[in-house]
Amino acid sequence: MREQERNGDPLGLDAEAMRAYGYRTVDMLVARLCDPSIPPLLRASPAEMRDRLAGPPPAAGQEFDAILERLDRDVLPFMSRGDHPGFLAFVPFCGTWPGALGDFIASACNIYAGSWMESAGPTQLELEVLGWFKQWIGYPAGAGGVLVGGGSAANLTAIACAREALAGQMSDDLVGYVSDQAHSSLARAARVLGFRPEQLRVLPSDAQFRLDPQILGAAMDADLRAGRRPLFVSATAGTTNTGAIDPLAALAQLCGERGVWLHVDAAYGGFATLTERGGEQLRGIEAADSVTLDPHKWLYQPYECGALLVREDRVLRAAFQMTPDYLQDSFAGDEVNLSDRGVQLTRSSRALKVWVSLQYFGVDAFAAAIDRSLDLAQLVCERVQASDALELMAPPSLGVVCFRRRFPGAVDEDEEDAHNAGLVVALERSGLGLVSSTMLRGRYALRVCVLNHTTGADDIERLMDFFEHAEPKTVGAPEPDAGAAVLTGG
């Protein structure tokens, strides 16, 4: 009989068992994280995963070592590995071990960070972290903020705040504006908040994939003449497609003159402000009414960790603050209740991992990692420009470089697109790395996003050699031994 059963707690563990299981878990994780043979991605079909994992939960408990073994064999291999130095797809996610330990502390203590009464320490920690973020982007001390699950939640919270501040209830004449390079979460947020499709203007981007202030101004004028009310503009500081940064200062001036809320979605690029060149590119972000940041991107935090900053804290509180009778004991004086700054009442502490990792490494280390990413993206660009086989598809920005390989034997653009798609497949199957693709002005483009702090110049050189010389694979055609590799986890 287990110790916790003798003590009458069916879900308890004694101190010795807690330590032992913790040590074994850490050993398993460190072995996995430090194993260079694990590829950046291992896929599996739904049928294969059902074969491994389907079944009812056990009526009686199992040994912890057996549980860890099954996770290591049947679950953890079948996922992307964001810390792989060749992982350059989408917007890479590469955390830090101190950040993961911060999450472990938050989970083990089961922190409730919704009210000051129940979490004075974690609440103050979040306010400190948000204060750092405000300082980094040039926001005033009186700005407000909240940590959320990610950029999508932050964008939703921002638009809700804008509507409450400028319009109150939802109305059919309200209009928002984004570029055709805006993140899809903006359209989803608008839909959730009651905007119909025609109330969200998707404006064409310029030759550098940026939102053009002149086109935006003309669209606002047209809506005003039609009796509509421009409510918000969402600019982007680091688009997902190309890394483009909209002209933030010009957009802020335009929105300020017209009384329109300017939100900047800086989920990807915002933390580049920690570097000198990133700060130059992001000039004007300090004039926005609200800003989305994602610490789980270029601040190297484990998932999930997003942030919304709002220039005026009172506006954020006014949009979300509520005091129901059953929570009256938890509200007093000038204490900060973070549940008043967003949609979540029940919330854990996302700030703990940020605080722990920044305390351990220091801000300069994170700035150096971002600078290194910018240098490596420049190396990708230089390799493309020096190659007879490759061509740029968009102006490089931040850590994103979009390019393609020319195939002289291709009969048309469709065939050339298919060959480039085959390069993406070939790279994934090689285990060397992983990149994603996108469509730019109707043309297929290979897309490299350098963000991973484990990536070095040698990794970039190997990747570019591959793209210059590798044979494309047929999309959708598996390798002869691919099924065996998936079934063994190797």
Secondary structure as GFF3:
##gff-version 3
##sequence-region A 1 490
A	DSSP	alpha_helix	3	6	.	.	.	ID=ss1
A	DSSP	alpha_helix	15	33	.	.	.	ID=ss2
A	DSSP	alpha_helix	46	53	.	.	.	ID=ss3
A	DSSP	alpha_helix	64	70	.	.	.	ID=ss4
A	DSSP	pi_helix	71	75	.	.	.	ID=ss5
A	DSSP	alpha_helix	97	108	.	.	.	ID=ss6
A	DSSP	alpha_helix	120	137	.	.	.	ID=ss7
A	DSSP	beta_strand	144	148	.	.	.	ID=ss8
A	DSSP	alpha_helix	151	166	.	.	.	ID=ss9
A	DSSP	beta_strand	174	179	.	.	.	ID=ss10
A	DSSP	alpha_helix	184	192	.	.	.	ID=ss11
A	DSSP	three_ten_helix	197	199	.	.	.	ID=ss12
A	DSSP	beta_strand	200	203	.	.	.	ID=ss13
A	DSSP	alpha_helix	213	225	.	.	.	ID=ss14
A	DSSP	beta_strand	229	236	.	.	.	ID=ss15
A	DSSP	alpha_helix	248	258	.	.	.	ID=ss16
A	DSSP	beta_strand	261	266	.	.	.	ID=ss17
A	DSSP	three_ten_helix	270	274	.	.	.	ID=ss18
A	DSSP	alpha_helix	276	281	.	.	.	ID=ss19
A	DSSP	three_ten_helix	285	287	.	.	.	ID=ss20
A	DSSP	beta_strand	290	293	.	.	.	ID=ss21
A	DSSP	beta_strand	306	310	.	.	.	ID=ss22
A	DSSP	alpha_helix	313	320	.	.	.	ID=ss23
A	DSSP	three_ten_helix	325	330	.	.	.	ID=ss24
A	DSSP	three_ten_helix	338	341	.	.	.	ID=ss25
A	DSSP	alpha_helix	351	361	.	.	.	ID=ss26
A	DSSP	alpha_helix	363	386	.	.	.	ID=ss27
A	DSSP	beta_strand	390	392	.	.	.	ID=ss28
A	DSSP	beta_strand	400	405	.	.	.	ID=ss29
A	DSSP	alpha_helix	413	430	.	.	.	ID=ss30
A	DSSP	beta_strand	436	440	.	.	.	ID=ss31
A	DSSP	beta_strand	443	449	.	.	.	ID=ss32
A	DSSP	alpha_helix	457	469	.	.	.	ID=ss33
A	DSSP	alpha_helix	482	488	.	.	.	ID=ss34
###
